């Protein structure tokens, strides 16, 4: 596969002059910020998106299979995770020798993530995959394509080495730019001095023009200024919680859907300041349990007790349950977070939204942007208890790291359902699983 001079723009350039080559079977991760153009580039590779400039050429023997980010169609009767599994299996056991996969590991539980990881590692063809799962990236890919600053840079090694090399490159580039910027300022001052002399004496005109030429030549040779890192600014202002005070207490909790007994005499006691993870296969009742604790659905029998004066912040992986798709971002935020318009605009900027986006309807946002808006909504209420259902789905790597650091420092109580293995390991002190409708260690 040869990519030569490929560019793409919508309202602004996504990427320009991309040159990439793949000569043999390899497992490649395409990474970059939400909205940078990763899905668009993958569609271009698959022949599903126009190529306004440059070309993409596959070898004559290439048989390309493509997995889109959200799967619907004739599989709507099963869950998101089950839909992904069916489609992944169809692709990997087909006669394709090239697979282009857009966030295939979203909605997969831990067992299926492990299954998928083995599939990729043993696949004999070319795989280009968009994924934000750090554990998967460390294990299953041997090449990184980074989409950043409107370019795609090829790193011909795995994710661990990429992290080290990338940080070294950024540090070296920043140091070089700072050195060159000092020299540019020195030359700029010289140009100004020679301009004054040339104004006073015609004999100095040639020296002035020579100095301008020297200055312009130097500016043209400078490295580009490294972009400032945009990170999510997450924080809440909580009153100190008493560590021995009960935050959540469930006793003999049961919930059925018809003949399906999802939860049966389930018990749970979480103290203030505790951070627990709930890990179980898809369909075992995790989301049902979180919806009951947050008061969104009723239960059949048992007791649910929440500590007095504790505010709950709830994040659902189903954006349509939490967000009005037809509302604007600013209106949706102000329903829960009582800020004046300009304060609300500045607040949303902390979640990496541009001011031009803030008046747009939610239905036009990407999955990652909707995730950030959900985070903005409930964190703005200063919740004492966070109940998070797969918060990292659709979030890019930088945002996942920002969320992880926030949760590590968060002084409140956390009940987390996540299949991001590193997030759980770094944040939570206790992990429970659901088996036969009950919580177990």
N, C-alpha and C positions, 0 to 999 in steps of 0.2 A: 504494500500500500504506500502510495506517495502523495503527500499533501504539499502543494507548491503555491506559495503566494496567496493563500486563501484569506479573504477578509469578509466581515459581516457587520452590518450596522442596522439598528432600528432608529430610535430617536437620536442615539449617539453610537459611536463605534463600540462593538463588543470585542473584536479582535482584528488585527491587521497583519498582513504579510506572513501568515503562519506557514512554516516549512517543517514537515515531519516525515520520517521514513520508517517503515516497519518491514524488515526483510525476512523474518522467520517467526515461528510461534512464540508469543510472549504474553504475559499478563500485565496490563497497563492500568493504572488508576489515573483518572482525570479528576483533578481536584481544583478548588478555587472557591471564592466567596459566592454566596447566594446572589443570583442576578448577574453574574459575570459572563454568562453565555455558555456554560458547560452543556446543558441539554440541547441548545441550538447547535453546537458543534457536533454533538453525537448524532443528531438528526441529519446533519449535513453528511457525515460519514456514511449514514444509512441510506442516503439518497432521498430523504423525506423533507429536505429543506433546500431552497434554492442557494446556489453559490454565485453571488454577484461578481466576484473577482477571484481569479486563481482557479485551480482545479484539484480534484481528488480522484486518483486513479487506483483502482483495485486490480490485482492480478487476474488473469482470465480464469483461474481455478477457484477464485474466492466465492464462497457461498455465505452470505451475510444474514445473520439473525439479529433482530432488534427487540429490546424490552423497554417499553415506555415506563415513565415514572408512576403513573396511575393507571391501573388496569380495570376495565369495566367490561361492557359488552355482554357476551353470553355467560359470563361467570358471576353475574351479580347476585346469585342466590347464596354464595358463600362469602366468608369474611375476607378482609383485605389480605391477611396473611395467607389464607388458603388459596386465594386467587394468584398471589405471587408464586406460591409453591407449584401450582399446576402449570403456570406459564414457564417458569424456570425449567421444570422437568422437560416440558415439550421442546424447549430450545436446546438444552444440553444433550438430549437423546435424539436429536434430529441429525441430518447429514450436513449441517452447517459447520464450517471450519473457522468462521469469524463470528464472535458474539459481541454486540454493543448493548450494554446493560446500564439503565438509568436508575440508580438507587434501588437495586433489586432487594437489598437486605432490610429496607424499611418494612415494618409490620411483621417481621419474622421473629418468632420466639427463639430462645437460646438454643434449643435442640435443632431447630431448622437453620439457624445461623451456622451452627457447626456443620450440618449437612451441606449447606451451600458452600461453605469455605472449602470443604473437601472436594466438592464438585469442581470449583475453580482451580484448585491446586493440581488436580489430576487431569484437567482439560488439555488436550494435545494441540489445540489451535490457538488463534489470536483472541484475546479478550480485552476490550476496552470498557472499563467500568467506572461509573460515578458512585462513590461511596464516602460516607463520613464516619464509618466505624473504624476507630483506630486499631482495635485488636485485629480486625480483618485485614486492614491495610498492612500491618506489620507482618502478617502471616502469609498472605495469599498473592501479593503482587510483587513483581520484580522490576518495575519501571514506573516512573511518575511523570505525568504531564501536568504542569501547573499553569492554569489560566489566571494571569494576573497582569495588571497594567496594560490591557489590550493586546497581550502577547501570550503565546503558549510555549513554555520552555520545557525542553526534554531533559529529564534526569535519568540516566540509564542505570538505575539501581533502585533498591527497595526503599520502603518508607522510613526506616530508622536512619539510614545513611542520608536520605533526602533531608530530614529534619536538621541534621548537623550541618550539612553542606549549605542548605538554604540560609540558616542563621549566620553562618560564616560569611556567605556572599553578601547578605544584607548589611552586616557589620562593616565589612571591607568597603562596600560601596558607599555607605554613609560617611566613613572616615575619609575616603577619597574625595567625595563631593564637598565635605567641609573644608578640606585642604584647597581644593580647586576654587571654592567660593571665596576664600580669603584672597587668593591670587587674582580672581576676577575683580574683586572690590579694589585691590591695589591698582590694577590696570585701569579700571574705570576712573579712579582718582587722577591717574597720570593723563588720561585722555582729557579730562576737564582742565588740568593745568596747561596742557599743550594747546587746548582750544583758546584759553585766555591769551597765551603768548602769540598764537597765530592771529588773533584779533588785533593785537597791538603791533605786530610786525609781519609783513608779507613774507619775509624770509623764513618764518617758522611754519608756513602752511604745509610744505612737504613733510616735515617731521610730524606735524599733527595728523596728516592723512596716513602716514606710515604707522603711527600709534593706533589709529582707529582700525586699520587693517589687522594689526597684531592683536588687538582686543577681540575683534570679530572672529579671527581664526581660533583664538583660545576658547571663546564661548562655544564655538561649533564643536570643539574637541572634548568638552566637558561631559562627564557622565550625567545622566538624568538624576534629578533629586529623588531619593527614595520616598515613596508615598508614606505619609503618616499612617501608622497602624490604626485601623478603625476597629475598636473593640466595644462590645456591648457594655454599657454603664449600668450595672445592676446593683441596687441597694434598697434596703428598707430601714425604717427607723422604729425599732421595737422597744417596748418596755422590757426590762429584764424578767425572764420567766423563772419561777421557782422550779428547780430541777426535780423535786419530789412531787410536784403537782401533776395530776392526771390531765393529759391532753385529749386522748381518745380511749374510750373503753367500750368494747363490744362483748356482749354475753349471749351465748346460745343463739346467734344470729342465723336466720334461715331465709332463703329466697328461692322461689321456683318460677320457671316459665312453663306453664302447663305441666307436663310430666318430667320436665328437665329440672332436677333439684341441683341448682348451681351451688348454693351455699347451704350447709347443714350444720346447725349447732356450732357455728364458728365463734371462737373467742379471740380477743386481742386487747392488750393493755399497752398503751404507748404513753410514756411520761414526757413532760415538757422538755424540749431540747434534744430529744432522741431523734435519730435519723435512721429510718428502717427502709429496706427494699423488699418488695414482694415480687417473687420470680416464679412463674408458672407457665405452662404451655398456653398457646392461643386457645380461647374458648373455655378456659377453666374458671372464669368468673372474676378475674382481676378488675376489669373495668366496672363490673357490677358492684363489687365491693367498694371501690372508690366513689362511685355515684351514690351509694347508700350513705357513706360517711359524710359526704359533702351535702347531703340532703336533696339530691336531685331525683332520686327514685325512692319509692317506699320499699319496705321489707315485710315479710310475712309474719315473722315472730322473732322474739328475742328482745334485747335491749341495745340502744345506741346512746352513749353518753359522751358529750363533748365538754371540756373544761369551761367554766363560766368566763365570759368576757374574752374568749379567744376567737379571733377572726380567721376564717378559712379562705385561702386562695387556692382555686382549683384550675388545673390545666387539663383539657381533654385532647386526645389525639384526633378527634373528629371536629375539625374547625367549624363545620356548619352548626354544631350544637352550641358553640360558644360565641360565634360572630354572626351578625346580620350581614349577609353578602351584599345587600343593596345599600347599606349605610356607608358613609364616608369614614375614613379612619378616625378623624377628629371627633365626629359625632359618637362613634362606637366607644371611644375612650372616655368621653365625658359622661356617658351613661353610668360609669362606675367610679371614675376618678374625677372629683369635683375641682377642676382647675379652670381658670379663665382661658380664653382662646390662646393668647400668646404664651401663657405658661404651659398649656397643653402642647403647643407646637414645639417648644423647647424641650419638653419632657419626651416627646416622641423622637426628637433628634438623638437623644441618649440611646435609643434603640436602633440607631443607624438608619433612620428614615430621612430622606431628603425632604426639604420643605415643599418642593413641588409635588411630592407624592401624597401629602397629608390630606388633601381635599379630594383624592380619588376614591372611587368605590372599592370596597374590600374584594369584590369578585375579580378584580383585575390584578390582585396581588399573587405572588408565587406562594408555594407551600411554606417556604422558609420565612417569607415576610409575614404570612398569617400567624406563624408560630411566634415570631417576635412581637406581634401586636397582642396576642394572647398574654404573653409574659408581661408586657407593658400594662395591660388592663388590671391583672390581679395584683401585681407587685405595687401598683400605685395606691392600693388600699391598705398597705402595710400589714399583710396577713401574719398572724402568729403561728398558723399551721399551714404548711404547703402540702397539697395533694396533687401529685404530678403523674399523669398517665402518658408515658412515652414522649417526654418533652423534647427529645433530641431528633425525632423524625423530621426530616427536611432541613434541619439546621446544618450550616456549613461547619467546618472544623474549628475555625476561629470562634464562632458563636458557641459551639459546644464547650470549648475550653473556658470561655467567659462564664457560661452557666455553671460549669463545674466549680470554678474558683468561687463564685458567689455562694453556691450551696455548701461548700466547705466552710466558708466564713459565716454563713447564716446562723443566727443565734436562736431561731425558733425551732419548731418541730417539723419533721419531714417524713411523709409517706410517699415513697417513690416506686412506680412501676417503670422499669426501663430494661431494655435488652442491650444497652451500651455497657459492656462489661467493665471497661475502665472507669466509667462514671460511677457505677455502683461500688466498685472496689475502693475508689478514692474518697467517696462521700459518706457511705453508709457504714454503721457499726454493727448492724444486725440485718440478716437476710432471712426471710420466711418464704415458704412455698405453699401453694394451695394443692391439697391432695384429697380427693373424695369430698370436696366441699368444705374442708377445714384447713386452717393454717398450721403449718408444721415447721420446725427448725430444719 
